[in-house]
């Protein structure tokens, strides 16, 4: 290849790279695509209301479960 051919190939490659870069920024990345909306999250309040004693037993280990009042569970008279 002659030196002119190599220079012409480099020049065509550079021009095509510039044109493809400009075309891609206009086609694929429009200003409308750069702007995004996000949801706004409310702040978490660390204060909680006390649960209703009708549903939760505050004297048990697991407050969502009622306590067993049977003091002798293995000495049952039922068969």
PyMOL commands that place a pseudoatom at each C-alpha (Angstrom):
pseudoatom trace, name=CA, resn=UNK, resi=1, chain=A, elem=C, hetatm=0, pos=[0.000, 0.000, 0.000]
pseudoatom trace, name=CA, resn=UNK, resi=2, chain=A, elem=C, hetatm=0, pos=[1.090, 3.463, -0.670]
pseudoatom trace, name=CA, resn=UNK, resi=3, chain=A, elem=C, hetatm=0, pos=[1.422, 6.090, 2.022]
pseudoatom trace, name=CA, resn=UNK, resi=4, chain=A, elem=C, hetatm=0, pos=[-1.524, 8.001, 0.534]
pseudoatom trace, name=CA, resn=UNK, resi=5, chain=A, elem=C, hetatm=0, pos=[-3.766, 4.969, 0.937]
pseudoatom trace, name=CA, resn=UNK, resi=6, chain=A, elem=C, hetatm=0, pos=[-2.862, 4.550, 4.631]
pseudoatom trace, name=CA, resn=UNK, resi=7, chain=A, elem=C, hetatm=0, pos=[-3.500, 8.244, 5.298]
pseudoatom trace, name=CA, resn=UNK, resi=8, chain=A, elem=C, hetatm=0, pos=[-6.831, 8.049, 3.463]
pseudoatom trace, name=CA, resn=UNK, resi=9, chain=A, elem=C, hetatm=0, pos=[-7.929, 4.976, 5.507]
pseudoatom trace, name=CA, resn=UNK, resi=10, chain=A, elem=C, hetatm=0, pos=[-6.997, 6.739, 8.778]
pseudoatom trace, name=CA, resn=UNK, resi=11, chain=A, elem=C, hetatm=0, pos=[-8.853, 9.890, 7.694]
pseudoatom trace, name=CA, resn=UNK, resi=12, chain=A, elem=C, hetatm=0, pos=[-11.984, 7.943, 6.715]
pseudoatom trace, name=CA, resn=UNK, resi=13, chain=A, elem=C, hetatm=0, pos=[-11.858, 6.006, 9.994]
pseudoatom trace, name=CA, resn=UNK, resi=14, chain=A, elem=C, hetatm=0, pos=[-11.540, 9.212, 12.032]
pseudoatom trace, name=CA, resn=UNK, resi=15, chain=A, elem=C, hetatm=0, pos=[-14.393, 10.940, 10.179]
pseudoatom trace, name=CA, resn=UNK, resi=16, chain=A, elem=C, hetatm=0, pos=[-16.656, 7.883, 10.517]
pseudoatom trace, name=CA, resn=UNK, resi=17, chain=A, elem=C, hetatm=0, pos=[-15.883, 7.681, 14.250]
pseudoatom trace, name=CA, resn=UNK, resi=18, chain=A, elem=C, hetatm=0, pos=[-16.800, 11.344, 14.765]
pseudoatom trace, name=CA, resn=UNK, resi=19, chain=A, elem=C, hetatm=0, pos=[-19.995, 11.022, 12.715]
pseudoatom trace, name=CA, resn=UNK, resi=20, chain=A, elem=C, hetatm=0, pos=[-21.068, 7.848, 14.531]
pseudoatom trace, name=CA, resn=UNK, resi=21, chain=A, elem=C, hetatm=0, pos=[-20.390, 9.459, 17.928]
pseudoatom trace, name=CA, resn=UNK, resi=22, chain=A, elem=C, hetatm=0, pos=[-22.465, 12.533, 17.067]
pseudoatom trace, name=CA, resn=UNK, resi=23, chain=A, elem=C, hetatm=0, pos=[-25.275, 10.450, 15.589]
pseudoatom trace, name=CA, resn=UNK, resi=24, chain=A, elem=C, hetatm=0, pos=[-25.413, 8.144, 18.606]
pseudoatom trace, name=CA, resn=UNK, resi=25, chain=A, elem=C, hetatm=0, pos=[-25.631, 11.049, 21.058]
pseudoatom trace, name=CA, resn=UNK, resi=26, chain=A, elem=C, hetatm=0, pos=[-28.524, 12.529, 19.080]
pseudoatom trace, name=CA, resn=UNK, resi=27, chain=A, elem=C, hetatm=0, pos=[-30.423, 9.274, 18.529]
pseudoatom trace, name=CA, resn=UNK, resi=28, chain=A, elem=C, hetatm=0, pos=[-29.859, 7.138, 21.632]
pseudoatom trace, name=CA, resn=UNK, resi=29, chain=A, elem=C, hetatm=0, pos=[-29.156, 9.646, 24.400]
pseudoatom trace, name=CA, resn=UNK, resi=30, chain=A, elem=C, hetatm=0, pos=[-31.708, 12.415, 24.112]
pseudoatom trace, name=CA, resn=UNK, resi=31, chain=A, elem=C, hetatm=0, pos=[-32.094, 14.985, 26.923]
pseudoatom trace, name=CA, resn=UNK, resi=32, chain=A, elem=C, hetatm=0, pos=[-35.464, 13.426, 27.800]
pseudoatom trace, name=CA, resn=UNK, resi=33, chain=A, elem=C, hetatm=0, pos=[-33.745, 10.052, 28.426]
pseudoatom trace, name=CA, resn=UNK, resi=34, chain=A, elem=C, hetatm=0, pos=[-31.227, 11.643, 30.798]
pseudoatom trace, name=CA, resn=UNK, resi=35, chain=A, elem=C, hetatm=0, pos=[-33.919, 12.851, 33.216]
pseudoatom trace, name=CA, resn=UNK, resi=36, chain=A, elem=C, hetatm=0, pos=[-35.412, 10.276, 35.561]
pseudoatom trace, name=CA, resn=UNK, resi=37, chain=A, elem=C, hetatm=0, pos=[-38.038, 10.558, 38.264]
pseudoatom trace, name=CA, resn=UNK, resi=38, chain=A, elem=C, hetatm=0, pos=[-37.831, 8.729, 41.574]
pseudoatom trace, name=CA, resn=UNK, resi=39, chain=A, elem=C, hetatm=0, pos=[-40.255, 8.091, 44.407]
pseudoatom trace, name=CA, resn=UNK, resi=40, chain=A, elem=C, hetatm=0, pos=[-39.935, 10.167, 47.548]
pseudoatom trace, name=CA, resn=UNK, resi=41, chain=A, elem=C, hetatm=0, pos=[-39.897, 8.064, 50.700]
pseudoatom trace, name=CA, resn=UNK, resi=42, chain=A, elem=C, hetatm=0, pos=[-41.408, 9.418, 53.909]
pseudoatom trace, name=CA, resn=UNK, resi=43, chain=A, elem=C, hetatm=0, pos=[-39.271, 9.505, 57.025]
pseudoatom trace, name=CA, resn=UNK, resi=44, chain=A, elem=C, hetatm=0, pos=[-39.712, 6.584, 59.425]
pseudoatom trace, name=CA, resn=UNK, resi=45, chain=A, elem=C, hetatm=0, pos=[-41.101, 7.572, 62.799]
pseudoatom trace, name=CA, resn=UNK, resi=46, chain=A, elem=C, hetatm=0, pos=[-39.479, 5.674, 65.706]
pseudoatom trace, name=CA, resn=UNK, resi=47, chain=A, elem=C, hetatm=0, pos=[-42.581, 6.024, 67.919]
pseudoatom trace, name=CA, resn=UNK, resi=48, chain=A, elem=C, hetatm=0, pos=[-45.107, 3.189, 67.820]
pseudoatom trace, name=CA, resn=UNK, resi=49, chain=A, elem=C, hetatm=0, pos=[-48.531, 2.897, 69.359]
pseudoatom trace, name=CA, resn=UNK, resi=50, chain=A, elem=C, hetatm=0, pos=[-49.095, 0.278, 72.041]
pseudoatom trace, name=CA, resn=UNK, resi=51, chain=A, elem=C, hetatm=0, pos=[-50.832, -2.845, 70.665]
pseudoatom trace, name=CA, resn=UNK, resi=52, chain=A, elem=C, hetatm=0, pos=[-54.393, -3.565, 71.741]
pseudoatom trace, name=CA, resn=UNK, resi=53, chain=A, elem=C, hetatm=0, pos=[-54.486, -5.816, 74.823]
pseudoatom trace, name=CA, resn=UNK, resi=54, chain=A, elem=C, hetatm=0, pos=[-57.436, -7.631, 73.278]
pseudoatom trace, name=CA, resn=UNK, resi=55, chain=A, elem=C, hetatm=0, pos=[-55.083, -9.208, 70.716]
pseudoatom trace, name=CA, resn=UNK, resi=56, chain=A, elem=C, hetatm=0, pos=[-51.671, -9.100, 72.445]
pseudoatom trace, name=CA, resn=UNK, resi=57, chain=A, elem=C, hetatm=0, pos=[-50.720, -10.445, 75.853]
pseudoatom trace, name=CA, resn=UNK, resi=58, chain=A, elem=C, hetatm=0, pos=[-48.017, -8.255, 77.371]
pseudoatom trace, name=CA, resn=UNK, resi=59, chain=A, elem=C, hetatm=0, pos=[-47.190, -10.811, 80.124]
pseudoatom trace, name=CA, resn=UNK, resi=60, chain=A, elem=C, hetatm=0, pos=[-46.074, -13.619, 77.836]
pseudoatom trace, name=CA, resn=UNK, resi=61, chain=A, elem=C, hetatm=0, pos=[-42.728, -14.180, 76.107]
pseudoatom trace, name=CA, resn=UNK, resi=62, chain=A, elem=C, hetatm=0, pos=[-44.336, -14.124, 72.688]
pseudoatom trace, name=CA, resn=UNK, resi=63, chain=A, elem=C, hetatm=0, pos=[-46.872, -11.284, 72.839]
pseudoatom trace, name=CA, resn=UNK, resi=64, chain=A, elem=C, hetatm=0, pos=[-48.787, -12.605, 69.844]
pseudoatom trace, name=CA, resn=UNK, resi=65, chain=A, elem=C, hetatm=0, pos=[-49.653, -15.823, 71.691]
pseudoatom trace, name=CA, resn=UNK, resi=66, chain=A, elem=C, hetatm=0, pos=[-51.764, -16.285, 74.801]
pseudoatom trace, name=CA, resn=UNK, resi=67, chain=A, elem=C, hetatm=0, pos=[-50.149, -17.698, 77.906]
pseudoatom trace, name=CA, resn=UNK, resi=68, chain=A, elem=C, hetatm=0, pos=[-51.112, -21.177, 79.106]
pseudoatom trace, name=CA, resn=UNK, resi=69, chain=A, elem=C, hetatm=0, pos=[-52.724, -21.022, 82.546]
pseudoatom trace, name=CA, resn=UNK, resi=70, chain=A, elem=C, hetatm=0, pos=[-52.595, -24.783, 83.138]
pseudoatom trace, name=CA, resn=UNK, resi=71, chain=A, elem=C, hetatm=0, pos=[-50.077, -25.284, 85.943]
pseudoatom trace, name=CA, resn=UNK, resi=72, chain=A, elem=C, hetatm=0, pos=[-49.961, -29.082, 85.646]
pseudoatom trace, name=CA, resn=UNK, resi=73, chain=A, elem=C, hetatm=0, pos=[-50.068, -29.953, 81.962]
pseudoatom trace, name=CA, resn=UNK, resi=74, chain=A, elem=C, hetatm=0, pos=[-48.821, -33.563, 82.415]
pseudoatom trace, name=CA, resn=UNK, resi=75, chain=A, elem=C, hetatm=0, pos=[-51.140, -34.491, 85.288]
pseudoatom trace, name=CA, resn=UNK, resi=76, chain=A, elem=C, hetatm=0, pos=[-54.297, -34.381, 83.253]
pseudoatom trace, name=CA, resn=UNK, resi=77, chain=A, elem=C, hetatm=0, pos=[-57.339, -36.366, 84.285]
pseudoatom trace, name=CA, resn=UNK, resi=78, chain=A, elem=C, hetatm=0, pos=[-58.662, -36.610, 80.754]
pseudoatom trace, name=CA, resn=UNK, resi=79, chain=A, elem=C, hetatm=0, pos=[-57.981, -39.748, 78.682]
for i in range(1, 79): cmd.bond("trace and resi %d" % i, "trace and resi %d" % (i + 1))
show_as sticks, trace
zoom trace
